[in-house]
């Protein structure tokens, strides 16, 4: 089974970091108000970045790493994937 770490942009422009096994289902859950408590008052939420892992353990380790970062460092990570490759 694949596991993902994701960054979701909230209505207030904050970023939420989490793990899941289905990106679309997790976004839907956040927007239905049944996801994380943090995102309930910050809807709508859009998952804008994710990384894939083979194990939940690896995904959770990466999630913990990213959660320690500043918002600007998270924004840099997001920008890296949006730049066209030369």
PDB file of N, CA, C and O in Angstrom, chain B, residues numbered from 101:
ATOM      1  N   UNK B 101       0.836  -1.180   0.000  1.00  0.00           N
ATOM      2  CA  UNK B 101       0.000   0.000   0.000  1.00  0.00           C
ATOM      3  C   UNK B 101       0.882   1.245   0.000  1.00  0.00           C
ATOM      4  O   UNK B 101       1.907   1.282   0.681  1.00  0.00           O
ATOM      5  N   UNK B 102       0.492   2.249  -0.752  1.00  0.00           N
ATOM      6  CA  UNK B 102       1.215   3.510  -0.798  1.00  0.00           C
ATOM      7  C   UNK B 102       0.742   4.407   0.346  1.00  0.00           C
ATOM      8  O   UNK B 102      -0.423   4.375   0.744  1.00  0.00           O
ATOM      9  N   UNK B 103       1.664   5.194   0.853  1.00  0.00           N
ATOM     10  CA  UNK B 103       1.356   6.175   1.891  1.00  0.00           C
ATOM     11  C   UNK B 103       1.895   7.516   1.420  1.00  0.00           C
ATOM     12  O   UNK B 103       2.918   7.581   0.739  1.00  0.00           O
ATOM     13  N   UNK B 104       1.207   8.571   1.784  1.00  0.00           N
ATOM     14  CA  UNK B 104       1.577   9.907   1.328  1.00  0.00           C
ATOM     15  C   UNK B 104       1.732  10.871   2.491  1.00  0.00           C
ATOM     16  O   UNK B 104       1.031  10.779   3.499  1.00  0.00           O
ATOM     17  N   UNK B 105       2.661  11.791   2.330  1.00  0.00           N
ATOM     18  CA  UNK B 105       2.751  12.988   3.160  1.00  0.00           C
ATOM     19  C   UNK B 105       2.265  14.102   2.255  1.00  0.00           C
ATOM     20  O   UNK B 105       2.641  14.161   1.084  1.00  0.00           O
ATOM     21  N   UNK B 106       1.436  14.984   2.783  1.00  0.00           N
ATOM     22  CA  UNK B 106       0.901  16.049   1.949  1.00  0.00           C
ATOM     23  C   UNK B 106       0.917  17.385   2.665  1.00  0.00           C
ATOM     24  O   UNK B 106       0.949  17.458   3.894  1.00  0.00           O
ATOM     25  N   UNK B 107       0.895  18.437   1.865  1.00  0.00           N
ATOM     26  CA  UNK B 107       0.713  19.795   2.357  1.00  0.00           C
ATOM     27  C   UNK B 107      -0.578  20.305   1.750  1.00  0.00           C
ATOM     28  O   UNK B 107      -0.782  20.239   0.538  1.00  0.00           O
ATOM     29  N   UNK B 108      -1.444  20.815   2.610  1.00  0.00           N
ATOM     30  CA  UNK B 108      -2.713  21.368   2.161  1.00  0.00           C
ATOM     31  C   UNK B 108      -2.742  22.859   2.463  1.00  0.00           C
ATOM     32  O   UNK B 108      -2.381  23.290   3.558  1.00  0.00           O
ATOM     33  N   UNK B 109      -3.173  23.635   1.488  1.00  0.00           N
ATOM     34  CA  UNK B 109      -3.333  25.073   1.703  1.00  0.00           C
ATOM     35  C   UNK B 109      -4.760  25.321   2.169  1.00  0.00           C
ATOM     36  O   UNK B 109      -5.725  24.878   1.547  1.00  0.00           O
ATOM     37  N   UNK B 110      -4.867  26.036   3.270  1.00  0.00           N
ATOM     38  CA  UNK B 110      -6.165  26.354   3.848  1.00  0.00           C
ATOM     39  C   UNK B 110      -6.646  27.716   3.352  1.00  0.00           C
ATOM     40  O   UNK B 110      -5.887  28.485   2.763  1.00  0.00           O
ATOM     41  N   UNK B 111      -7.928  27.994   3.605  1.00  0.00           N
ATOM     42  CA  UNK B 111      -8.551  29.245   3.179  1.00  0.00           C
ATOM     43  C   UNK B 111      -7.778  30.471   3.659  1.00  0.00           C
ATOM     44  O   UNK B 111      -7.702  31.474   2.948  1.00  0.00           O
ATOM     45  N   UNK B 112      -7.205  30.397   4.855  1.00  0.00           N
ATOM     46  CA  UNK B 112      -6.461  31.527   5.421  1.00  0.00           C
ATOM     47  C   UNK B 112      -4.998  31.559   4.963  1.00  0.00           C
ATOM     48  O   UNK B 112      -4.192  32.318   5.501  1.00  0.00           O
ATOM     49  N   UNK B 113      -4.661  30.735   3.971  1.00  0.00           N
ATOM     50  CA  UNK B 113      -3.326  30.635   3.368  1.00  0.00           C
ATOM     51  C   UNK B 113      -2.329  29.893   4.259  1.00  0.00           C
ATOM     52  O   UNK B 113      -1.148  29.831   3.919  1.00  0.00           O
ATOM     53  N   UNK B 114      -2.759  29.337   5.370  1.00  0.00           N
ATOM     54  CA  UNK B 114      -1.857  28.528   6.190  1.00  0.00           C
ATOM     55  C   UNK B 114      -1.663  27.174   5.513  1.00  0.00           C
ATOM     56  O   UNK B 114      -2.402  26.809   4.599  1.00  0.00           O
ATOM     57  N   UNK B 115      -0.659  26.441   5.978  1.00  0.00           N
ATOM     58  CA  UNK B 115      -0.368  25.123   5.430  1.00  0.00           C
ATOM     59  C   UNK B 115      -0.548  24.066   6.513  1.00  0.00           C
ATOM     60  O   UNK B 115      -0.111  24.237   7.651  1.00  0.00           O
ATOM     61  N   UNK B 116      -1.198  22.980   6.137  1.00  0.00           N
ATOM     62  CA  UNK B 116      -1.388  21.850   7.038  1.00  0.00           C
ATOM     63  C   UNK B 116      -0.609  20.672   6.464  1.00  0.00           C
ATOM     64  O   UNK B 116      -0.675  20.410   5.263  1.00  0.00           O
ATOM     65  N   UNK B 117       0.126  19.964   7.311  1.00  0.00           N
ATOM     66  CA  UNK B 117       0.890  18.793   6.890  1.00  0.00           C
ATOM     67  C   UNK B 117       0.276  17.548   7.501  1.00  0.00           C
ATOM     68  O   UNK B 117      -0.015  17.524   8.697  1.00  0.00           O
ATOM     69  N   UNK B 118       0.074  16.510   6.691  1.00  0.00           N
ATOM     70  CA  UNK B 118      -0.508  15.274   7.201  1.00  0.00           C
ATOM     71  C   UNK B 118      -0.085  14.074   6.378  1.00  0.00           C
ATOM     72  O   UNK B 118       0.681  14.196   5.422  1.00  0.00           O
ATOM     73  N   UNK B 119      -0.597  12.904   6.765  1.00  0.00           N
ATOM     74  CA  UNK B 119      -0.356  11.665   6.028  1.00  0.00           C
ATOM     75  C   UNK B 119      -1.692  11.040   5.659  1.00  0.00           C
ATOM     76  O   UNK B 119      -2.709  11.283   6.307  1.00  0.00           O
ATOM     77  N   UNK B 120      -1.672  10.226   4.599  1.00  0.00           N
ATOM     78  CA  UNK B 120      -2.883   9.547   4.166  1.00  0.00           C
ATOM     79  C   UNK B 120      -2.517   8.424   3.189  1.00  0.00           C
ATOM     80  O   UNK B 120      -1.350   8.255   2.833  1.00  0.00           O
ATOM     81  N   UNK B 121      -3.528   7.660   2.763  1.00  0.00           N
ATOM     82  CA  UNK B 121      -3.324   6.636   1.745  1.00  0.00           C
ATOM     83  C   UNK B 121      -4.038   6.991   0.436  1.00  0.00           C
ATOM     84  O   UNK B 121      -3.803   6.350  -0.588  1.00  0.00           O
ATOM     85  N   UNK B 122      -4.905   8.002   0.462  1.00  0.00           N
ATOM     86  CA  UNK B 122      -5.649   8.428  -0.730  1.00  0.00           C
ATOM     87  C   UNK B 122      -5.759   9.950  -0.692  1.00  0.00           C
ATOM     88  O   UNK B 122      -6.488  10.507   0.128  1.00  0.00           O
ATOM     89  N   UNK B 123      -5.034  10.613  -1.581  1.00  0.00           N
ATOM     90  CA  UNK B 123      -4.965  12.073  -1.594  1.00  0.00           C
ATOM     91  C   UNK B 123      -6.345  12.712  -1.775  1.00  0.00           C
ATOM     92  O   UNK B 123      -6.728  13.581  -0.991  1.00  0.00           O
ATOM     93  N   UNK B 124      -7.086  12.298  -2.787  1.00  0.00           N
ATOM     94  CA  UNK B 124      -8.388  12.915  -3.059  1.00  0.00           C
ATOM     95  C   UNK B 124      -9.374  12.675  -1.921  1.00  0.00           C
ATOM     96  O   UNK B 124     -10.103  13.583  -1.523  1.00  0.00           O
ATOM     97  N   UNK B 125      -9.393  11.459  -1.404  1.00  0.00           N
ATOM     98  CA  UNK B 125     -10.301  11.154  -0.297  1.00  0.00           C
ATOM     99  C   UNK B 125      -9.959  11.998   0.930  1.00  0.00           C
ATOM    100  O   UNK B 125     -10.852  12.440   1.652  1.00  0.00           O
ATOM    101  N   UNK B 126      -8.668  12.220   1.164  1.00  0.00           N
ATOM    102  CA  UNK B 126      -8.264  13.016   2.325  1.00  0.00           C
ATOM    103  C   UNK B 126      -8.661  14.468   2.145  1.00  0.00           C
ATOM    104  O   UNK B 126      -9.127  15.100   3.093  1.00  0.00           O
ATOM    105  N   UNK B 127      -8.486  15.013   0.940  1.00  0.00           N
ATOM    106  CA  UNK B 127      -8.913  16.384   0.681  1.00  0.00           C
ATOM    107  C   UNK B 127     -10.422  16.514   0.887  1.00  0.00           C
ATOM    108  O   UNK B 127     -10.892  17.473   1.498  1.00  0.00           O
ATOM    109  N   UNK B 128     -11.166  15.552   0.377  1.00  0.00           N
ATOM    110  CA  UNK B 128     -12.625  15.557   0.547  1.00  0.00           C
ATOM    111  C   UNK B 128     -12.999  15.511   2.022  1.00  0.00           C
ATOM    112  O   UNK B 128     -13.922  16.201   2.455  1.00  0.00           O
ATOM    113  N   UNK B 129     -12.288  14.704   2.786  1.00  0.00           N
ATOM    114  CA  UNK B 129     -12.569  14.576   4.219  1.00  0.00           C
ATOM    115  C   UNK B 129     -12.312  15.907   4.945  1.00  0.00           C
ATOM    116  O   UNK B 129     -13.109  16.327   5.784  1.00  0.00           O
ATOM    117  N   UNK B 130     -11.205  16.554   4.617  1.00  0.00           N
ATOM    118  CA  UNK B 130     -10.930  17.869   5.215  1.00  0.00           C
ATOM    119  C   UNK B 130     -12.057  18.848   4.880  1.00  0.00           C
ATOM    120  O   UNK B 130     -12.543  19.566   5.755  1.00  0.00           O
ATOM    121  N   UNK B 131     -12.466  18.873   3.625  1.00  0.00           N
ATOM    122  CA  UNK B 131     -13.480  19.834   3.200  1.00  0.00           C
ATOM    123  C   UNK B 131     -14.880  19.511   3.705  1.00  0.00           C
ATOM    124  O   UNK B 131     -15.749  20.382   3.731  1.00  0.00           O
ATOM    125  N   UNK B 132     -15.099  18.272   4.102  1.00  0.00           N
ATOM    126  CA  UNK B 132     -16.377  17.897   4.708  1.00  0.00           C
ATOM    127  C   UNK B 132     -16.395  18.237   6.201  1.00  0.00           C
ATOM    128  O   UNK B 132     -17.427  18.105   6.860  1.00  0.00           O
ATOM    129  N   UNK B 133     -15.259  18.671   6.724  1.00  0.00           N
ATOM    130  CA  UNK B 133     -15.182  19.019   8.138  1.00  0.00           C
ATOM    131  C   UNK B 133     -14.921  17.840   9.049  1.00  0.00           C
ATOM    132  O   UNK B 133     -15.041  17.953  10.269  1.00  0.00           O
ATOM    133  N   UNK B 134     -14.559  16.695   8.455  1.00  0.00           N
ATOM    134  CA  UNK B 134     -14.307  15.496   9.252  1.00  0.00           C
ATOM    135  C   UNK B 134     -12.827  15.123   9.277  1.00  0.00           C
ATOM    136  O   UNK B 134     -12.453  14.054   9.759  1.00  0.00           O
ATOM    137  N   UNK B 135     -11.994  16.014   8.754  1.00  0.00           N
ATOM    138  CA  UNK B 135     -10.549  15.788   8.785  1.00  0.00           C
ATOM    139  C   UNK B 135      -9.974  16.309  10.087  1.00  0.00           C
ATOM    140  O   UNK B 135     -10.626  16.245  11.128  1.00  0.00           O
ATOM    141  N   UNK B 136      -8.785  16.813  10.034  1.00  0.00           N
ATOM    142  CA  UNK B 136      -8.108  17.322  11.224  1.00  0.00           C
ATOM    143  C   UNK B 136      -8.842  18.514  11.831  1.00  0.00           C
ATOM    144  O   UNK B 136      -9.433  19.323  11.116  1.00  0.00           O
ATOM    145  N   UNK B 137      -8.797  18.610  13.131  1.00  0.00           N
ATOM    146  CA  UNK B 137      -9.429  19.718  13.846  1.00  0.00           C
ATOM    147  C   UNK B 137      -8.909  21.062  13.328  1.00  0.00           C
ATOM    148  O   UNK B 137      -9.671  22.021  13.203  1.00  0.00           O
ATOM    149  N   UNK B 138      -7.614  21.126  13.028  1.00  0.00           N
ATOM    150  CA  UNK B 138      -6.993  22.362  12.546  1.00  0.00           C
ATOM    151  C   UNK B 138      -7.685  22.891  11.292  1.00  0.00           C
ATOM    152  O   UNK B 138      -7.881  24.099  11.160  1.00  0.00           O
ATOM    153  N   UNK B 139      -8.056  22.008  10.375  1.00  0.00           N
ATOM    154  CA  UNK B 139      -8.595  22.457   9.084  1.00  0.00           C
ATOM    155  C   UNK B 139     -10.102  22.727   9.107  1.00  0.00           C
ATOM    156  O   UNK B 139     -10.625  23.317   8.162  1.00  0.00           O
ATOM    157  N   UNK B 140     -10.799  22.320  10.138  1.00  0.00           N
ATOM    158  CA  UNK B 140     -12.264  22.471  10.160  1.00  0.00           C
ATOM    159  C   UNK B 140     -12.719  23.910   9.997  1.00  0.00           C
ATOM    160  O   UNK B 140     -13.693  24.169   9.290  1.00  0.00           O
ATOM    161  N   UNK B 141     -12.047  24.837  10.625  1.00  0.00           N
ATOM    162  CA  UNK B 141     -12.433  26.244  10.537  1.00  0.00           C
ATOM    163  C   UNK B 141     -11.703  26.975   9.422  1.00  0.00           C
ATOM    164  O   UNK B 141     -11.853  28.188   9.278  1.00  0.00           O
ATOM    165  N   UNK B 142     -10.923  26.263   8.640  1.00  0.00           N
ATOM    166  CA  UNK B 142     -10.090  26.889   7.615  1.00  0.00           C
ATOM    167  C   UNK B 142     -10.422  26.376   6.214  1.00  0.00           C
ATOM    168  O   UNK B 142      -9.581  26.410   5.316  1.00  0.00           O
ATOM    169  N   UNK B 143     -11.633  25.911   6.043  1.00  0.00           N
ATOM    170  CA  UNK B 143     -12.047  25.379   4.745  1.00  0.00           C
ATOM    171  C   UNK B 143     -12.413  26.513   3.799  1.00  0.00           C
ATOM    172  O   UNK B 143     -12.841  27.575   4.252  1.00  0.00           O
ATOM    173  N   UNK B 144     -12.253  26.309   2.482  1.00  0.00           N
ATOM    174  CA  UNK B 144     -11.847  25.055   1.845  1.00  0.00           C
ATOM    175  C   UNK B 144     -10.346  24.819   1.941  1.00  0.00           C
ATOM    176  O   UNK B 144      -9.554  25.739   2.148  1.00  0.00           O
ATOM    177  N   UNK B 145      -9.993  23.561   1.784  1.00  0.00           N
ATOM    178  CA  UNK B 145      -8.618  23.101   1.851  1.00  0.00           C
ATOM    179  C   UNK B 145      -8.273  22.463   0.507  1.00  0.00           C
ATOM    180  O   UNK B 145      -9.087  21.742  -0.071  1.00  0.00           O
ATOM    181  N   UNK B 146      -7.068  22.731   0.016  1.00  0.00           N
ATOM    182  CA  UNK B 146      -6.618  22.143  -1.252  1.00  0.00           C
ATOM    183  C   UNK B 146      -5.248  21.521  -1.047  1.00  0.00           C
ATOM    184  O   UNK B 146      -4.305  22.209  -0.656  1.00  0.00           O
ATOM    185  N   UNK B 147      -5.131  20.232  -1.307  1.00  0.00           N
ATOM    186  CA  UNK B 147      -3.828  19.574  -1.210  1.00  0.00           C
ATOM    187  C   UNK B 147      -3.000  20.006  -2.417  1.00  0.00           C
ATOM    188  O   UNK B 147      -3.378  19.776  -3.566  1.00  0.00           O
ATOM    189  N   UNK B 148      -1.870  20.632  -2.129  1.00  0.00           N
ATOM    190  CA  UNK B 148      -1.069  21.232  -3.198  1.00  0.00           C
ATOM    191  C   UNK B 148       0.283  20.567  -3.385  1.00  0.00           C
ATOM    192  O   UNK B 148       1.007  20.887  -4.328  1.00  0.00           O
ATOM    193  N   UNK B 149       0.630  19.645  -2.497  1.00  0.00           N
ATOM    194  CA  UNK B 149       1.923  18.969  -2.582  1.00  0.00           C
ATOM    195  C   UNK B 149       1.816  17.626  -1.883  1.00  0.00           C
ATOM    196  O   UNK B 149       1.150  17.507  -0.854  1.00  0.00           O
ATOM    197  N   UNK B 150       2.472  16.610  -2.442  1.00  0.00           N
ATOM    198  CA  UNK B 150       2.547  15.328  -1.736  1.00  0.00           C
ATOM    199  C   UNK B 150       3.793  14.563  -2.154  1.00  0.00           C
ATOM    200  O   UNK B 150       4.354  14.779  -3.228  1.00  0.00           O
ATOM    201  N   UNK B 151       4.205  13.663  -1.271  1.00  0.00           N
ATOM    202  CA  UNK B 151       5.312  12.739  -1.519  1.00  0.00           C
ATOM    203  C   UNK B 151       4.800  11.339  -1.209  1.00  0.00           C
ATOM    204  O   UNK B 151       3.991  11.153  -0.300  1.00  0.00           O
ATOM    205  N   UNK B 152       5.270  10.364  -1.962  1.00  0.00           N
ATOM    206  CA  UNK B 152       4.831   8.971  -1.808  1.00  0.00           C
ATOM    207  C   UNK B 152       5.879   8.148  -1.061  1.00  0.00           C
ATOM    208  O   UNK B 152       7.080   8.313  -1.272  1.00  0.00           O
ATOM    209  N   UNK B 153       5.404   7.256  -0.182  1.00  0.00           N
ATOM    210  CA  UNK B 153       6.277   6.368   0.589  1.00  0.00           C
ATOM    211  C   UNK B 153       5.729   4.953   0.570  1.00  0.00           C
ATOM    212  O   UNK B 153       4.531   4.745   0.379  1.00  0.00           O
ATOM    213  N   UNK B 154       6.600   3.989   0.765  1.00  0.00           N
ATOM    214  CA  UNK B 154       6.189   2.583   0.783  1.00  0.00           C
ATOM    215  C   UNK B 154       5.580   2.176   2.114  1.00  0.00           C
ATOM    216  O   UNK B 154       4.752   1.267   2.171  1.00  0.00           O
ATOM    217  N   UNK B 155       5.991   2.851   3.192  1.00  0.00           N
ATOM    218  CA  UNK B 155       5.486   2.472   4.513  1.00  0.00           C
ATOM    219  C   UNK B 155       4.920   3.682   5.245  1.00  0.00           C
ATOM    220  O   UNK B 155       5.328   4.818   5.001  1.00  0.00           O
ATOM    221  N   UNK B 156       3.979   3.425   6.140  1.00  0.00           N
ATOM    222  CA  UNK B 156       3.420   4.484   6.969  1.00  0.00           C
ATOM    223  C   UNK B 156       4.498   5.062   7.874  1.00  0.00           C
ATOM    224  O   UNK B 156       4.523   6.268   8.122  1.00  0.00           O
ATOM    225  N   UNK B 157       5.372   4.223   8.360  1.00  0.00           N
ATOM    226  CA  UNK B 157       6.458   4.677   9.225  1.00  0.00           C
ATOM    227  C   UNK B 157       7.326   5.720   8.520  1.00  0.00           C
ATOM    228  O   UNK B 157       7.649   6.755   9.103  1.00  0.00           O
ATOM    229  N   UNK B 158       7.697   5.455   7.284  1.00  0.00           N
ATOM    230  CA  UNK B 158       8.509   6.407   6.520  1.00  0.00           C
ATOM    231  C   UNK B 158       7.746   7.709   6.277  1.00  0.00           C
ATOM    232  O   UNK B 158       8.317   8.796   6.373  1.00  0.00           O
ATOM    233  N   UNK B 159       6.460   7.595   5.964  1.00  0.00           N
ATOM    234  CA  UNK B 159       5.640   8.781   5.724  1.00  0.00           C
ATOM    235  C   UNK B 159       5.534   9.622   6.998  1.00  0.00           C
ATOM    236  O   UNK B 159       5.626  10.849   6.941  1.00  0.00           O
ATOM    237  N   UNK B 160       5.344   8.979   8.122  1.00  0.00           N
ATOM    238  CA  UNK B 160       5.210   9.718   9.390  1.00  0.00           C
ATOM    239  C   UNK B 160       6.524  10.376   9.807  1.00  0.00           C
ATOM    240  O   UNK B 160       6.519  11.452  10.404  1.00  0.00           O
ATOM    241  N   UNK B 161       7.641   9.738   9.495  1.00  0.00           N
ATOM    242  CA  UNK B 161       8.948  10.350   9.783  1.00  0.00           C
ATOM    243  C   UNK B 161       9.112  11.631   8.965  1.00  0.00           C
ATOM    244  O   UNK B 161       9.558  12.655   9.483  1.00  0.00           O
ATOM    245  N   UNK B 162       8.750  11.565   7.696  1.00  0.00           N
ATOM    246  CA  UNK B 162       8.845  12.748   6.832  1.00  0.00           C
ATOM    247  C   UNK B 162       7.863  13.826   7.282  1.00  0.00           C
ATOM    248  O   UNK B 162       8.196  15.011   7.279  1.00  0.00           O
ATOM    249  N   UNK B 163       6.656  13.420   7.668  1.00  0.00           N
ATOM    250  CA  UNK B 163       5.667  14.376   8.171  1.00  0.00           C
ATOM    251  C   UNK B 163       6.238  15.123   9.381  1.00  0.00           C
ATOM    252  O   UNK B 163       6.140  16.348   9.452  1.00  0.00           O
ATOM    253  N   UNK B 164       6.825  14.403  10.319  1.00  0.00           N
ATOM    254  CA  UNK B 164       7.399  15.025  11.512  1.00  0.00           C
ATOM    255  C   UNK B 164       8.503  16.011  11.133  1.00  0.00           C
ATOM    256  O   UNK B 164       8.615  17.085  11.725  1.00  0.00           O
ATOM    257  N   UNK B 165       9.312  15.642  10.151  1.00  0.00           N
ATOM    258  CA  UNK B 165      10.384  16.525   9.690  1.00  0.00           C
ATOM    259  C   UNK B 165       9.808  17.821   9.125  1.00  0.00           C
ATOM    260  O   UNK B 165      10.240  18.913   9.494  1.00  0.00           O
ATOM    261  N   UNK B 166       8.836  17.694   8.234  1.00  0.00           N
ATOM    262  CA  UNK B 166       8.248  18.873   7.582  1.00  0.00           C
ATOM    263  C   UNK B 166       7.523  19.753   8.596  1.00  0.00           C
ATOM    264  O   UNK B 166       7.593  20.978   8.504  1.00  0.00           O
ATOM    265  N   UNK B 167       6.835  19.157   9.549  1.00  0.00           N
ATOM    266  CA  UNK B 167       6.099  19.941  10.541  1.00  0.00           C
ATOM    267  C   UNK B 167       7.010  20.839  11.376  1.00  0.00           C
ATOM    268  O   UNK B 167       6.543  21.829  11.938  1.00  0.00           O
ATOM    269  N   UNK B 168       8.283  20.517  11.466  1.00  0.00           N
ATOM    270  CA  UNK B 168       9.239  21.340  12.211  1.00  0.00           C
ATOM    271  C   UNK B 168       9.703  22.553  11.408  1.00  0.00           C
ATOM    272  O   UNK B 168      10.270  23.488  11.972  1.00  0.00           O
ATOM    273  N   UNK B 169       9.470  22.544  10.108  1.00  0.00           N
ATOM    274  CA  UNK B 169       9.940  23.607   9.235  1.00  0.00           C
ATOM    275  C   UNK B 169       9.111  24.877   9.395  1.00  0.00           C
ATOM    276  O   UNK B 169       7.966  24.841   9.846  1.00  0.00           O
ATOM    277  N   UNK B 170       9.714  25.993   9.016  1.00  0.00           N
ATOM    278  CA  UNK B 170       8.990  27.264   8.952  1.00  0.00           C
ATOM    279  C   UNK B 170       8.060  27.231   7.738  1.00  0.00           C
ATOM    280  O   UNK B 170       8.218  26.408   6.836  1.00  0.00           O
ATOM    281  N   UNK B 171       7.100  28.136   7.739  1.00  0.00           N
ATOM    282  CA  UNK B 171       6.187  28.210   6.589  1.00  0.00           C
ATOM    283  C   UNK B 171       6.965  28.541   5.322  1.00  0.00           C
ATOM    284  O   UNK B 171       6.665  28.004   4.255  1.00  0.00           O
ATOM    285  N   UNK B 172       7.958  29.416   5.424  1.00  0.00           N
ATOM    286  CA  UNK B 172       8.714  29.793   4.225  1.00  0.00           C
ATOM    287  C   UNK B 172       9.476  28.601   3.637  1.00  0.00           C
ATOM    288  O   UNK B 172       9.591  28.481   2.417  1.00  0.00           O
ATOM    289  N   UNK B 173       9.989  27.729   4.490  1.00  0.00           N
ATOM    290  CA  UNK B 173      10.681  26.546   3.981  1.00  0.00           C
ATOM    291  C   UNK B 173       9.688  25.595   3.302  1.00  0.00           C
ATOM    292  O   UNK B 173      10.015  24.982   2.287  1.00  0.00           O
ATOM    293  N   UNK B 174       8.487  25.472   3.855  1.00  0.00           N
ATOM    294  CA  UNK B 174       7.454  24.646   3.218  1.00  0.00           C
ATOM    295  C   UNK B 174       7.069  25.230   1.868  1.00  0.00           C
ATOM    296  O   UNK B 174       6.863  24.492   0.905  1.00  0.00           O
ATOM    297  N   UNK B 175       6.972  26.566   1.794  1.00  0.00           N
ATOM    298  CA  UNK B 175       6.637  27.224   0.521  1.00  0.00           C
ATOM    299  C   UNK B 175       7.729  26.972  -0.515  1.00  0.00           C
ATOM    300  O   UNK B 175       7.427  26.792  -1.695  1.00  0.00           O
ATOM    301  N   UNK B 176       8.980  26.956  -0.095  1.00  0.00           N
ATOM    302  CA  UNK B 176      10.081  26.649  -1.014  1.00  0.00           C
ATOM    303  C   UNK B 176       9.949  25.235  -1.574  1.00  0.00           C
ATOM    304  O   UNK B 176      10.183  25.012  -2.761  1.00  0.00           O
ATOM    305  N   UNK B 177       9.579  24.290  -0.728  1.00  0.00           N
ATOM    306  CA  UNK B 177       9.376  22.907  -1.168  1.00  0.00           C
ATOM    307  C   UNK B 177       8.280  22.853  -2.230  1.00  0.00           C
ATOM    308  O   UNK B 177       8.430  22.175  -3.246  1.00  0.00           O
ATOM    309  N   UNK B 178       7.196  23.554  -1.998  1.00  0.00           N
ATOM    310  CA  UNK B 178       6.079  23.587  -2.940  1.00  0.00           C
ATOM    311  C   UNK B 178       6.525  24.204  -4.269  1.00  0.00           C
ATOM    312  O   UNK B 178       6.189  23.688  -5.335  1.00  0.00           O
ATOM    313  N   UNK B 179       7.269  25.286  -4.208  1.00  0.00           N
ATOM    314  CA  UNK B 179       7.730  25.964  -5.430  1.00  0.00           C
ATOM    315  C   UNK B 179       8.653  25.099  -6.260  1.00  0.00           C
ATOM    316  O   UNK B 179       8.641  25.188  -7.488  1.00  0.00           O
ATOM    317  N   UNK B 180       9.447  24.270  -5.623  1.00  0.00           N
ATOM    318  CA  UNK B 180      10.374  23.399  -6.358  1.00  0.00           C
ATOM    319  C   UNK B 180       9.651  22.486  -7.332  1.00  0.00           C
ATOM    320  O   UNK B 180      10.161  22.221  -8.420  1.00  0.00           O
ATOM    321  N   UNK B 181       8.486  22.006  -6.966  1.00  0.00           N
ATOM    322  CA  UNK B 181       7.770  21.086  -7.854  1.00  0.00           C
ATOM    323  C   UNK B 181       6.985  21.825  -8.927  1.00  0.00           C
ATOM    324  O   UNK B 181       6.564  21.214  -9.909  1.00  0.00           O
ATOM    325  N   UNK B 182       6.779  23.132  -8.759  1.00  0.00           N
ATOM    326  CA  UNK B 182       5.993  23.898  -9.734  1.00  0.00           C
ATOM    327  C   UNK B 182       6.851  24.522 -10.822  1.00  0.00           C
ATOM    328  O   UNK B 182       6.328  25.006 -11.827  1.00  0.00           O
ATOM    329  N   UNK B 183       8.171  24.515 -10.628  1.00  0.00           N
ATOM    330  CA  UNK B 183       9.049  25.097 -11.643  1.00  0.00           C
ATOM    331  C   UNK B 183       9.220  24.126 -12.799  1.00  0.00           C
ATOM    332  O   UNK B 183       9.416  22.929 -12.585  1.00  0.00           O
ATOM    333  N   UNK B 184       9.146  24.640 -14.038  1.00  0.00           N
ATOM    334  CA  UNK B 184       9.365  23.759 -15.185  1.00  0.00           C
ATOM    335  C   UNK B 184      10.818  23.280 -15.231  1.00  0.00           C
ATOM    336  O   UNK B 184      11.740  24.022 -14.893  1.00  0.00           O
ATOM    337  N   UNK B 185      10.997  22.075 -15.639  1.00  0.00           N
ATOM    338  CA  UNK B 185      12.347  21.525 -15.746  1.00  0.00           C
ATOM    339  C   UNK B 185      12.968  21.945 -17.066  1.00  0.00           C
ATOM    340  O   UNK B 185      12.285  22.008 -18.088  1.00  0.00           O
ATOM    341  N   UNK B 186      14.265  22.234 -17.045  1.00  0.00           N
ATOM    342  CA  UNK B 186      14.935  22.652 -18.281  1.00  0.00           C
ATOM    343  C   UNK B 186      15.591  21.501 -18.988  1.00  0.00           C
ATOM    344  O   UNK B 186      16.196  21.688 -20.043  1.00  0.00           O
TER     345      UNK B 186
END
